[in-house]
Amino acid sequence: MSYTLKDFDYHLPEELIAQKPATPRDHSRLLVFNRKTGTVQDDFFYNIGQYLPKKTSLVVNNSKVEKCRLLFRDGQVEIFVTRAVNDKVVEAMVRPGKKFKPGKLTKLAEGLTATTLAIADDGIRTIKLNRSLDDEITEKFKHTPFPPYIERDESLADRYQTVYAEQEGSKAAPTAGLHFTPDLLKSLEEQGIERKEVTLHVGLGTFAPVKTEKIEDHTMHSEWYQITEKQAEALNQSNSITAVGTTSVRVLESAVGDNRTFKPCSGETDIFITPGYKFKSVDHLITNFHLPKSTLLMLISAFAGYDEMKRIYQHAITEKYRFYSFGDAMLIL
């Protein structure tokens, strides 16, 4: 079946967009969907161990969100670093654009200036700062890159990181992992469910809207990922794999070889998973509730089934689950 963009649209009441995370982390709600029986259960995340298969491997993305959003003059001027060329030269989205014309030097703050070197066709600027990114002056203006649907609140910065975040490089959090606490991970390990790590640095393309009506015409963004030798060995010893989040799925499905084996690898992946895709490595999936018309929702439709996805999401809306980055979670068995 061929799907169009409108097939992945749904109406979400604005009040269901979570602005703050659950406290404690594992007290978010959990929707459990069993693909074999078609049953939907409502529970809380701290009970997830009751549903996970015995000895499944919990594969998490250990990427850490970097403070790549530089804000000046009470947020009126912004440099959002998309890539650091070196410690002073960056590629960035800027606001307002008129302040960052080629060859122009812009005073950002006392002792801090930016010279615009070039503008790409997509509007991304190449900018040279007079201070390094880790300079104490620059550090004062760094902020967490919360998604546009969440009100900026730097007091929540730590809550926008997973408890196992380690490898800095993401522009957004791998949000399915935000629900885990150290105690919950320990209790799962005592059940025989071990955490195994991979890395994928979430890029801004995660939020890029799909603009083509035929979804197969969409050009998928690429993101850097890595599986180390130690991680590959651990994955190859897994009885089954429960991926934590769509980012972990993208790594696993990009890196799996014949006979479901993994080898150490790193690079860019632009894998685009849509309904009809045959999963090679992932048996179960923990995920949040995603935006309408997003590539993430398409991935969930591929894993759960398109009609089932529509039913699950309608159930979540009816039961007033909290959606998006700081929202509730779903386990697909």
Number of C-alpha atoms within 10 A of each C-alpha: 4 9 15 14 19 12 15 19 14 13 9 15 10 9 10 15 19 19 18 16 20 18 10 11 19 23 18 22 20 25 24 22 20 15 15 7 8 11 10 16 11 15 15 16 22 21 14 18 16 10 12 20 17 14 16 20 26 24 26 27 32 25 27 25 26 20 21 23 20 22 19 15 10 7 11 9 15 20 25 22 23 18 16 15 12 11 13 16 22 23 23 21 21 21 15 11 13 9 15 22 15 15 11 15 17 15 13 19 13 7 10 14 15 22 20 21 18 18 17 9 7 7 12 18 26 23 29 21 19 14 17 16 19 12 11 10 15 18 13 12 19 19 18 21 24 21 15 8 12 15 11 15 12 13 9 13 15 11 18 24 21 24 18 18 18 14 16 14 19 24 27 25 27 29 24 29 26 28 27 19 18 11 11 18 18 14 14 20 16 10 16 14 21 18 18 20 23 21 26 28 26 23 19 16 13 17 16 12 13 16 12 12 13 13 21 14 11 15 12 17 17 18 21 17 24 21 22 16 13 12 18 21 15 16 26 14 10 17 12 18 21 27 30 25 25 24 26 26 27 21 25 25 19 21 23 18 13 7 8 14 15 23 17 13 14 16 13 15 18 13 15 19 23 21 17 13 12 12 13 16 22 20 16 23 24 25 24 29 24 17 20 18 19 17 27 23 22 25 20 24 21 18 25 22 17 21 9 16 19 16 12 21 17 15 15 20 15 9 10 13 21 24 23 21 27 24 24 28 29 25 25 21 20
